[in-house]
Amino acid sequence: MLAVFGAPVMAEELFYVSGAVGNAVENFKTLVKPWEEATGNTVTLVPMPASTTDQFGQYRLWLAAGATDIDLYQTDVIWAPQLADHFVDLTEAAKDLAPQHFPSIIESQTVNGKLVALPIFTDAPALYYRTDLLEKYGKQPPKTWAELTETAKFIQDAERAEGNKDIWGFVWQGNAYEGLTCDALEWVKSHGGGQIVEPDGTISINNPNAVAALEQAKSWVGTISPDGVLAYQEEEARGVWQTGNAVFMRNWPYAYGLGNGDDSAVKGKFAVTTLPVGKEGDPSAATLGGWNVAVSKYSTKQEAAISLALYLAGPEAQKQRAIAESNLPTIMALYEDPDIAAAQPIIPQWKEVFLNAVPRPSAPTKGKYNEVSAKFWSAVHDTLSGRGSAAENLELLEVELNDIKGSGW
């Protein structure tokens, strides 16, 4: 019998289910190796589709069935209220670790007094931009969405005139899935259009500022963004960007380290800044993301699983993720870590992006969040695709959200 993090464990094989973007699957083996060596246990990663919407659907099926063959789930920051009943309460186990994390993130994973998941990294997107191209054309990083539109079109047209026929001005996530909720929430919030559903439960999405935000985004499709952007998720946008075929990209921190990889056409040619706003004085908005680890209450290996959860949420694993994958730590002290700053200089700078993070309305809508989000991204996707105007689609959305609220959330 071996002991780690105060938990004696027998040698076990644990199964850990997680989404997969970038090089996360490859890095996971390295990440868990110290814990495996310390405990004698092994961890098998069960990869999931990159789409968080697809992941959530599969998680619900497994958990509803009481599946005993999955021990730990990597969970999105918005899922805690919906899945809490299926997870072990980690409050006591993490009593020494939890205070090291950003309090707001611990709070987001606490449901009815139970700490149902531990943070392993946080997320907030930024605007990636080509420093070489902006310098070439004497442009500055845009402060407003209108400036982004103008600069993207100018550089795109100039580069194509020089023979760079494959370049686009701006790539982002336009597919009809949770990622579009994130992008569109940023457009709406940064135009002064609210947060879809406000913290007090007020449905706010049907307003002129939100309409203006979506109509502006619609104008990008086929002009500075390819028509195919309506099918893009994070990896499709990164693929265009990393091959050197975009001036701007909206994406999460994981794309930073990959963009500076040896196989990247944009290595050393880009930087990041906060996402634009509608007009001067409007709030900058970056959707709060982040991932956590939860222990299934149906696991037959809970002691070992809790030990692994504590390790993955602890400083050693968070530091390794930050260095290897440019993931943002949730442990406050790591933002001052010199090794992280040396390997990923952008991480200390990302605190400014994180300070502008806006939560999706999972807290006020509780168990109905996914239904609310699906209605929102569908209305947005319809607008971007030319199926009705933003005003028409948001008016209908308001009716649908009121129906959901009427049945109780």
Secondary structure as UniProt FT lines:
FT   STRAND          2..4
FT   TURN            5..6
FT   STRAND          7..9
FT   STRAND          13..19
FT   TURN            22..23
FT   HELIX           24..39
FT   STRAND          42..48
FT   HELIX           52..64
FT   TURN            65..66
FT   STRAND          72..76
FT   TURN            77..78
FT   HELIX           80..83
FT   HELIX           84..86
FT   TURN            91..97
FT   HELIX           98..100
FT   HELIX           103..108
FT   STRAND          110..111
FT   TURN            112..113
FT   STRAND          114..115
FT   STRAND          118..123
FT   STRAND          126..130
FT   HELIX           131..136
FT   TURN            137..138
FT   HELIX           145..161
FT   TURN            162..163
FT   TURN            165..166
FT   STRAND          168..171
FT   HELIX           178..190
FT   TURN            191..192
FT   TURN            199..200
FT   HELIX           208..220
FT   TURN            222..224
FT   HELIX           227..231
FT   HELIX           234..242
FT   TURN            243..244
FT   STRAND          246..251
FT   HELIX           254..259
FT   TURN            262..263
FT   TURN            265..268
FT   STRAND          270..273
FT   TURN            280..281
FT   STRAND          286..287
FT   STRAND          289..296
FT   TURN            297..298
FT   HELIX           302..312
FT   HELIX           315..325
FT   HELIX           332..336
FT   HELIX           338..343
FT   HELIX           346..355
FT   STRAND          357..358
FT   HELIX           362..365
FT   HELIX           366..368
FT   HELIX           369..384
FT   TURN            385..386
FT   HELIX           390..406
//
